């Protein structure tokens, strides 16, 4: 539009000059007059370029970059290391946060506070003398040996401080329990160093326990195990009694223990860990690869309750999120009772509210159909009320995040932020609109998949990210409001003035200076506004956010009317008001006129004071609120004013300026100040009355490009790439048809038609995560993990030809004793229903 306006201006000026000179005045084009005519045409071309310069808002990319870069730098002080610039702005529109519990909402400083040892439930750490000697010895060995040897309790850095916990925090809590019992784990580890450990079953996302086998001096084997209590207790057939001797532990004993010990601990917000052991004969040596048999017939030593205190600042941070319209959900590997207790302490759920707390097993049962496939309609019935997802696997986390993002149940598309620290959190972090990785506890894979890294692993830092994100969005909107007002006024003045008076009231060099004000300086001034708590008082826009709201449109048009009215008044009657010579219709090389200098000076003064108005975009009256908290803004406004004085008084012919008298200056400043008064008048007009105003700059959503047509690691592609992709699809379609025909002929020839494979409609890791098909395999048990911070290995992905039969996910293996693995033998290039590739496959 700027180029069109510029071209029309030049054409009108040239035609007007040609008609006036050669038709009306009937002058001849004489050779000696050619240089003069050429100068006129050059002048018209310069006026056209002037219109083009002010019409194109080239300062917008600069404003966006400055705002993002400034925010990213400041966010470092708020413990947010931003890896992707756009994630900062996206976070401002977040509508949901799926947060880990351990280390994010809690301090991740585990401490054993209750224990069940020798048939007694101790609500405090028991006295070592009250625990049978045999039990105490087994307990110390079980904890010292069956923990990573890198996990240690070190003396405090400062005298009087807390001991330092190094390594896995849950194991640190157990080692701390040994120290509280006046025992020492170091001698045990020295006696049996790491290289003497016979076999180790480490943590992973499905085996929610850890076991270590050692060889005894007599050649027999002993295995120590620890894990989530309700899981490990199912493997126990005996338990140590008050004398330290094993007694029979039946299922009904376990049920009673769950009711009287584990549930009360969990309801106190404690994580319950069961420590057990088992002895094996030396001959024949057990088949260590058969976990089903190895991890059974255990003897329970004790059950401990570990507390992970909620960070003191978290409840307030969550309250701020909820006030800002952001729903916080907890996704954890913990027991549901523990998770619910922590969620209440944090303020994620409140008594009397209508909310859901689900375990991963129940979550999967509700969202899958009879074939075991995830259905979006089922997820839509759950996620709006879901607040706590306990005993969840990383795949559950990814499923929930994708389900919320893909939901069309609510009007605006949900913008989801996710926190994660484990390797297996990678898919969920990647899928989320904004992924937060933990800077301290996070793995390299999680950090690589994330957009922002929390350097202090603290949830309250996420609130600061929300604040900065909303501030970035507001900063860009403020700049747009200011620049569009300048653009509209400058283009209309230059175009109309040129068409009426054959000369632009605002000269080319002057327009370059105005462009410098409204692009570079305004970008710096308005994009560096610091955020305030008030930003958290409004609801998020989600993905359907307009860059220019109706209130901003009202401000832009309102100020444009004020400025245009005064500039045209000065243009046509200014010489009479100030009793000076008119600058209109001046000859080609006439000196700068006071008349046009006053117009230029008034125009700049109005922009300067309108820059103060532009600080508020939501109809606030106090435009000076917090102005002194932004020294950059104050410096730029005062600096611009000083440079303007120099340009007007000493600019001379290069700037087409004539020095002004003091009273003329006062009038210019007075008209500029009128912008502030006029801003109050505009704020008084209710936006709801102005029905003709429309929101503008609404961003297109990511869903406009079918996500199934993209690879997991390519979120967005441009139109050219899409066209290329379509061409490739047609090419592959032809090739596939030829290949299929060849395969059919071969199949008939070899009488193996029934062996012809049916094409599958699965694609990429994204759809593999979304619609897994489950296979039954009896060889390996799935044992859940103690701690959701210990997700270090992916579940074994194996191909099996058994038909899908289970509706549940990894956790269902706990009860059934069977291993559910995911079939990955799918086409890597096929797509989901609705895509061109899918139609190709079904046609085949």
N, C-alpha and C positions, 0 to 999 in steps of 0.2 A: 504493500500500500504506500509506503514511503517513496519507493522508486516511481510509482505511478504518479503520485502527487508532484514529485520533483519534475518528471517529464512533462506533465500538464502545465506546470508553472513556466517552464522554459518555452514550450510551444506557444502559450498565451502571450508571453512577453515578446517573442520574436514576431508573431503574427500582428500584435498590436502596433509594434514599432514599424513593421513593414507596411501595414495599411495606412498608418498615420503619416509616414514619411513619403511613400511612393504613390499612394492612392489619393489620400485627402489633400496633402500639400503638393502632389504631382511633381516631386523632385526626381531628377535623373541620378542613376548610379554612376557617378563620375569616377574615373580611375584614381584621381587625387583624394577622393573621399573614402576610398576603401579602408585605409587604416582606422579611420574614425568609426565606420560601421562595424569593423571587426572588433574594436574595443567594446562597442555596445553589446555585440553578441557574446563576447567573453564575459562581460558583466552579467548578462542574462544567465549564462551557463553557471557562473559562480553563485548567483542567487538560487538556481536550481539545486546545486550541490549543497548549499546551506540548508534548504528545505530537507534534502535527503539526510544530511548529517543529524538534524534534530529529530527527524521522523523515526530513525532506526534506534531502538533502545539497546544499543550495544553494551551498555553498562550492566545489563541484567546478569550475564554469565560471571562478570567480575564480582557483582554483589553476592551472588550465590557462593562463589569460591571463597571470597573474603569471609563471609559469614560462617561457612563451614570450617575453614582453616582456623579462624579465630576461636570458634567454639571447641574444636578439637584440641587446640593448645590449652584452653582454659579447663577442658574436661580432664586433662591429665592431672590437674591439681585435685579434682574430685574423684580420683582413682578410677577413671575410665580411659583405657587406652583404645582409641578408635582405630580399627584397621581399615574399614571402608567408610569413606566420607559420607556417602548417602545414608548409611545406617543411622547417623546422628539425627538427620531430619526425620527419617522414618520412625524413630523411637518416639518422637513427639506426638505421633498419631496412633500409638499403640493402644489397643483396646483390651488386650489380655496378656498376662505374664504367667508362664508355666515355670515355676521355680523349683529347683532342688531344695531339699531340707538341710542336709548335713553340710555345714561350713558356710552356707549362704544365709539361711535364716537362723542358724545356730552358730555357736562359737567354734564348733569342731574341736572342742577340748573335752574328750570323753573321760568320764569318771564313774567308777562303780560305786553305787550308793546303796544298793540292796543285794542280798544274796540268799539263795536257798541251798544250804549245805547240811548234810546229815539229818535229813527230815525236819529241819528247823528253818523257818523263814525269818531271816534277820532284816529288819528295816534299816539298820545301820551296819557299817562294816563290823563283822564279828571279831571278838577277841581271839587271837591265835590259840589260846589255851582251850577254848570251847570247841574247837574243830579237832576231830580225831587225827592223830599223827599220820596214820596211813593216808587218809583223805588229803591232808595238807600236803604231804610229799607228792602224791599223784597230781594234785592241783598245780603245784609249782612246776613240776616237770611238764605237764600238759600245756601250760601257758608259755613257759620259757622256750620249749622245743617247737611247739606247733604255732609259731609266729615267725614272720620274716625276721631274720637276724639283723636286718638293717633297721628294724624298729627298736628304739631305745628310749629310756627316760634319762635325760642328762641333767646335771645340776643347773640351777637358774643362772642366767647371764649376770643379773644384778643380785646383790645380797638382799634377802627378804622377798625376792620374787618367786613366782611359781616355777616348778621344775619344767624344763623344756621337753616337749613331746616331739620326737623325730620319727618319721615314717607313718605307717597306717594308724589313724587316730583310735580306731576301735581296739586294735592290739595294744596301743599305748595305755588305754583305759584298763585293759586286763593286766598288763605289766605293773601299772600303778596299784592295782588290787593286790598283787603279790607283795609289793613293797609295803602296802598298808597292813598286810598280815605279818609284818616284821620278818619277811623272808627276802631272799636275794635270788634273782634269776641268772646273774652272770656266771656263778660257779657251775650251774647246770649246763649253760651254753659252752663253757670252757671244756667241760667233761665230754660233751657230745658236740663237737664243732660242726659247722654246716656241711663239710664234705663227708661226714660220717652218716648223714641222714640217708636212709635206705631208699625211700620213695616219698615224694611229695605230691599231693593233690591240691593244686593252687586254686585260688578263687577264680571264677569266671561268671559271666552274666546268668548262667543257668544252674551251676553247681553252687548253691548259696551256702557253702561250707568250705572249710579247709581241713585237710588231714595230712599228717606226717607219720611215716612208718620208720621205726628205728629197730636195729638188731640188738637184742639183749645179750649179755655175756654168755648165757647158756645156749645161744644159737637160735632161740625162739624170736618172734617178732612182736612188737607192741605198736599199735596205731593210736595216736591221739587225734581227736576231732573236735572242732568247735564250729558253731554255726547258729543260725536263727533257731531259737528254742523249739518252736512248734514243729520245725522241720526235723531237727536232729533227734528230738524226743521220739519221733515216730520210728526211728531206727534203733532205739534203745529197748533192750529186753530185760535189763537189770539196772539197779540204782544203788549207790552206796548209802548204807543206813547210818544211824547215830554212832555205831561202833566202828564205822569205816569198812564194813563187810558188804559185799553185794547181795541184794535181795531181788526177788522177781518183781519186774515192773510190767504190769499188764496194761492193755489198752484202757481199761476203766480207771486204773491208777493214773494214767496219763491224762485222761479227761478231767479227773479230779484236780490234778496238778495245774492244768491249764486254767480251770475255773478259780482255784484258790490262790495260785501263785502268779502265773504268767499274766492273766488278764488284769489283776490288781496292779501289777508292775506297769503294764502297758498303759493302763488308765492314768497312771501318774506321769505319763510321758517318758517312760524308760524303754530303752531298747533291751530286749531280753536275749542273752546269749547262753547257749548250753555247751558245757565242756564235758567231753566223754572220752572213753578209751576202749580198746579191745585188744586181747592177746591172741596170737596165732601160733600154732605149732611150727616147728622148724621143718618137719617133713610130713606130708609133702608140702613144698612151698606154695602158698596161695597164688592163684592167678590174679595178679595185681591189676590186670587190664579189665577184669570183670567187676566194675564198680558196684553193680547191683548186689553182688554177694559180699564184697569187701566192706561196703558202707552199710552194714546191718549187724544185728546182734551186739550192739554197743552197750557199754555200762556207763550210766550217767554219773559224773562226779559232782557237778553242781550246776545251778542256773543262776546267772548274775543279771542284775538290772543296771544298765549303763545310762547315765544321764548326759545329754548334750544340751547344755543350757542355751536358751534363746538369747540371741544378741540383744542387749538392752535397747538399741536404737531401732530394731526391726518393727515392733508393734506400731510405732509412730510413722515409720516409712510406709507400712502397709495401709495405715489409715489415710495417709496422703494419697496413695494410689487409688484407693476406693473413692475418695472424695473427688479425684480427678476423672472418675468414670472408668477406671481400669480394673478389671477383674483379676485377682491374684489366685492362682491355683497351685497347690503343692503336689509335686510328683516325686515319690520317694520309694525306695525299696524296703522301707520299714514296715513293721506290723501295723495293721490298720488302727488299732487302739492307740499305739504310740503316736502315729501320724495325726490322728484326730486330736489327741491331747496337745501336741505341739501347735497344731493349727488353731486351736482355741487360744492358747497362750499368745500366739502371734497376732490374732485378730483376723485370720483368714475366714474363720467361721464364727458365728455368734449364736448362742442358744436361742431357740425360737425361730430361727431363719429356716427357709425352705431350701435345703441344699443336699447334695449327694456326696457321700464318702464311699468310694468303691475300691476293692482289691483288683489287681490286674486280671485275675482269673474271672471274676464276675463281670468286669468291664468287657473282656473278650466275649464272654457268653452273650452279653446283651447286644453287641455290635455286629455279630456274625450271623449269617443265615444258616440254613441246614447244610449247605455245602462247605461251610467254614470260611466263606468269603465275607469281607467287610462290606457293609452297606451304609452309604452316606445317610440315608433316612434314619437308620437306627442310631448313628452317632448324633444326629441332630436332636434326637429325643433326650440325649444324655448330657452333652457338653454344657448347655446353658446353666444347668443347676450343679454340675460337677465342681467340687472345690478341692477334694483330696483324692488322689489316686495312689493307693498304697500297694506294697508288694509288686511294683511294676517293673517290667523289663524295659530295656532301651527301645525295643520295637513298639511297646505300648506307648511310650512317650512320643515316638515319631507318628504313630497312628493318631493319637489325640491331637497333636499339633496340626497334622494334615487335615484331620476332620474338621477342626475349627476354621482353618483357613479356607477350605473348600465349601464351607457351609453357605447355603443361600437362604437359611431360615430367617436371618435378620436382614434388614434393609441395606445396611452398609457392610461391606466386606471387612471381616475382622482382621486386625493387624496384630500378629502374635509375636511376643518376645519370649525367648527360652533361655534358661541357664543350664549349664552342664559342665562337668569336669572330666568325665571318663571318656575313654577312646570310643566306646559304643554310643556315646551321646552325639557323635559326629553327624549322623543322618538327621537327627531332630534339629540340631543347631543349624545345619545347612538348609533344611526345609523352612525353618522359621523366618519371618520377615527380618527379625534382628536376633542374632545368636550371641549370648553372653557366655564367655568361657571364664573359668577361674584362673587368676594369675598365679596363685600360690599352689593350690591343689590340682589345677587342671593339667591334663596331659597335652603333649604337643599336637596330637591329632585334634583334640577338642579346640585348642587355640587356633589351629589352622582352619577349622570349619567355622569359626565364629566371626562376628563382625566387630564386636567390642570385647575387650578383656578387662575384667574387674580386678585391678591390681591388689585389692584388699579382700577379695572374695566376699564382699558384704552386700547384702540386698539393698541397704540404704543408698548405695552408690547408683543403683538402677533408677531410683527416684530422681537423682540429680541428672542422670542421662535423659529422663523424660522431660525434665525442666529445660535442659539445654536444647533438646530436640524441638520442643514447642517454641523456644526462643529463636532458633534458626528459622523456622517457618514464619514467625512473626517478623523477623528482621527482613526477610526477603519481601514479605507483603508490604512492610513499611516503605522499603525502597521503591517497590512497584507503584505504590500510591503516590509517592513524591514524583517519580520520574514520568509517569503517565500524565500527570497534571502539567509538567513542564513540556512534554512532547506535544500534547493537544494544543496548548496555548501557543508554543513556538511555531508549530506547523501552520496553524490558522493565521497567526499574525504575519508570518513570512509570505504565505500564499496569498492571502487577501490583500495585504499591503502592496505586494508586487503587482497583483492584477489591477488594483485601483490607482496606485501612484507610480507604477512602472519602476519601483525601487522597494527593496525590503527595508522596513523600519529597523530591523536587526541585521547588522552587517555580518559578513562571513567570519571575520576574526572574532567579533563579539559572540557569535553563535558557537564558535569553537571554545571560547571561555565558558559560556553557559553549559556547553556539553561537558566540559571538564568538571564544572561544579556538580552537575546532576549525575555524572557517571562515577568518576574516580572518588571525589571528595564525599559525595553523598553515600557511596557504597561503604566507605570507611566509617562515616559518621553513624549511619543507621544500622549497619551490619555488626557493629561492635557494642550494641546495647546489652548490658548484663541482664541475666534472667532474674525474675522475682517470684516469690511464693504465689503471687496472684495468678501465675500461669497454670497452677495446679487446681484452680477453682473452677475451670470450665471442662466440659466433656470433650473427649477426643473426637476429631473429625473422621477417623478411620481412613480408608483409602479414597473415599469420595470427597476429598477436601478441595475446596475452591481456593485458588491463590488470591483471587480478588472477590471479597464478599460484597453483599449488597450495601453494607455500611461504607465500605471503601469506595464503591462506585458512586455513592452519594457524595462522599468527600471529594473525589476526583472531579466530578462534574460541577459540584458546587463551587470549588475553588477556581476551576477553569472559567466559569461564568464571571466571577468577581474579577479575575485578572484580565480577561478579554474586554470586559466592559470598560475598565479603567485605561487599558492601553489604547483602545480605539478612541476613547474620549480624549486622551492626550494627543493622539495622532491627528485628530481633526480639529480640536479646539485648544490644544496645548499652547500654541503660540499666542493666543488671545489671553489665556489664563496667566501666563508668565510674562506677557508683553515682550516677546522675542520674535526674531525672524522665523518664518516657516521653513522647515527643512524639506518640504515636499517639492517634487518636480525640480530638483536641483540639477544644474548642468553636470556633464560627465566627470570633470575633475575638480568639482567645487570642494572647498575646505569643509571639515566636519561641522555640523550645526549643533547648537545648544538644544534645539528642539528634539532631534533624534537621540542626543546623548541623554536627555531627561527620560525619554521612553526606555532606552537601554538600562539606565540606572534604576528606574522604577521597577522594571521587569526583574532585575537581579535581586533587588530588595524584597520583592514579593516572594521570590523563590527561597531566599534565606529564611524569612519568617515562616513560610509554609513548610520548610524543613523541620521546624519545631512542631508544627501541627502534625506532620507525618509520623511523629514518635508514637502516636496513638492511632490504632486502626479499628478499635471496637466501640467507637463512639464516646470514649471518656472525655470529660470536660477539662480535667487538669492536665494540660499537655506538658507542663513543667515538672510533673511528678518524677523524681529520681534523676533529673537532668544532670545534677552535679556528681552522680555516681558514675557518669561516663565522661571522663576528662577528654577523651578523643573527640567526642561530639562537640563539646564546648570549644576546644582548640580549633577545630575545623570551621565552625561557624564564625568565630572571631577572626580567624586567619583569612577566611574568604572575604569578610567585610573589609579588612585592612587592605587586601590586594585589590579589591574593587575601588577603594578610594584612590590607590596609586594609578590604576588603569584609567579612571575617569579624569583625574587631575593632570596626569603626566603621560597618558597613553598617546595623545595627539593623533596624527594621521594614521599610524599603523593600526590603531584600535578604533579609528573613526570617532574619536571622542574630543569634545571641547570642554575645558574646565568649567565647573559649575560654581555658582555663588552659594553661600551658606544657606540662604533661605530656600534656594532650589533643592539643596541637599536635604533640608528638613522636610520639605514636601515629599520627596522620594521616600525617606524613612517613614514618614507618617502614613503614606499609602501602603508601604510594606507592613507596618504595624497593624493596619486595618485587616490583614490576613488573619491575625490572631482573634480579632473581634468577630470577623466573618466566620471563623471556625466555630465559635460558640453559637452563632446563629444556625449554622448547619447542624450542629449537635442537637439543637432544640427540635429540629424537624424529625418526626418519627419515621424511621425507615419503612415501617409497615405500610405507611400511606403511599409510598412511592412504588406502586405496583409495576411500573414499567422497567424498574431496575432489575437486571439479571446478574447472577453470579457468573464469574468468568475465570478462565485458567484452570478448569477442573482437570485434574490429571487422569489420563487413561489408566485403566487397571491392567495388571499383569495378565488377568484371565482372558484379555482380548486375543492373546496368542494362546491357542490350546496348549496347555501345559504338557499333555501327553506327547506332543510332537517335539518336545525339547528333551535333550539329555539332562540328566540330573545336575551336572555341573555347569550347564548353560541355561541360565534362568531367562534371559531375554535376548531376542535376535532382532536385527533390523529388517525392513521390508525387502531389501534386495536379497538378503539371506533367505527369507521366507520364499521368495520367488524361485531362488536357486533350489531350495529344498523341494518345492513342488515339482520342478523339472526332474530332480533326482528320483522322486517318488514315481513319476510316470515312466522313467527309464527302468527303474527296478521292477515296476509292475510288468512291463513287457518281458524283461528277462525272467522274472519269476514264472510267468505263464509258460514260456518256452521250457524252462527247467521242469515245471510240473508235468508238462506233456511228455517230456523225455522219461521222467520218473514213472508215469503211468504206463508207457509202452514197455519199459524195463520190468515193471511189476507184473504186467500181463505175461511177458515172455517167460519170466521165472516162476509163474504161478504163485506169486507172493503179493497179490493185490492187497490182502489184509494187512500187510506190513507197511502200507503207505501211511505215513504219519499225518495226523490231522493238525493243521496249523493252529498255533496257540495265539491268543490275544493278550499277551503280557509284554511289557516293555521295561527295559532299563532297571536299575536298582530302585528307582522311584516306585514303579508299579509292583516290583517284587516285594517292597516293604509294605505296600498298600494292600495287596491281595495275595498273601502267601497261601499256598496249599499245603496242608499238613499231611505228613506220612507217619505211620506207626512203626516203631522200631524197638524191639524188646531188649536189645543188647546193653544199652547204657541208661542208667537212671539220670534224671535231672534233679539236682539238689540246689535249692535256692541259696542265695548269697546272704551273708551277714549284713553287709553294708553297701548301700548304693554308691559309695565312693570307690568301691573296689572293682569296678567294671573294667577289666583290663584285656579281656579276650572276647572275640565274637563267638557266638554259639557255633558249634560245628555244623557246617552246611553240607548235607549229604543227599545224594540222589537215591531214591528208593522207589520201587515200582508198585508198592502197595497203594490201594485206593484211598482217597481222603476220607476220614471218618470222624475226626474229632472237631468239636466246635471251639474248644479252648486253646490257649496258647501255652507258653512254657510252664506257667504255674500249674496247669491242669496235670502235668506230669507228676507233680508232688503227690497227688492223691492216687493216681492210677498206677503209678510205678512204671509207666512206659515213657519212652523218649519221643518227643515230638520234634522232628527236624523239618526244615523247610526245603521244598523242592526248588532247585534253581535251574533245572534243565529246560529253560524257556528261551524263546527267541529273543535275542538282544536287540533286534531292530524292529520288532513288531510294535504295534501301538494299540491303545485302548479303543473301545467302541466309539465311533463317531469320527475317527481320524481317517484320512485316505488310505493309510496302510491297513487299517482294520478292515475296511471295505474290500481291499485287495485280497486279504487273507480269507475272508468269508466267501468271496467269490470263488476262490480256489477250492 
